[in-house]
Amino acid sequence: METKKYSSYAQIELELEILKVERELNLKRIVLNVQKTKESLLPINLIGGFVRNYKSFLSTYSGTILNIAIPIFIKWILKRKRGN
């Protein structure tokens, strides 16, 4: 890191003020991230995330699942009707 050279106290004060604001901003970002993490770990949000992922999986593979499941279901019904 390069050493900065200042020609006046006003420049030093300005740099300190900028660093102070940046520090406060970073602290607020940390607090916000902690709050978001807490919210995402709530049971209702965990279940909601699981349901969203499940729906996404089903919507992606629904055609394949139906093409496999329907013939199996029809065979099962036919076997039940025959009494086997």
Sequence and secondary structure as in RCSB ss.txt:
>XXXX:A:sequence
METKKYSSYAQIELELEILKVERELNLKRIVLNVQKTKESLLPINLIGGFVRNYKSFLSTYSGTILNIAIPIFIK
WILKRKRGN
>XXXX:A:secstr
      SSHHHHHHHHHHHHHHHHHHHHHHHHHHHHHHHHTSHHHHHHHHHHHHHHHHHHHHHHHHHHHHHHHHH
HHHHHHHT 
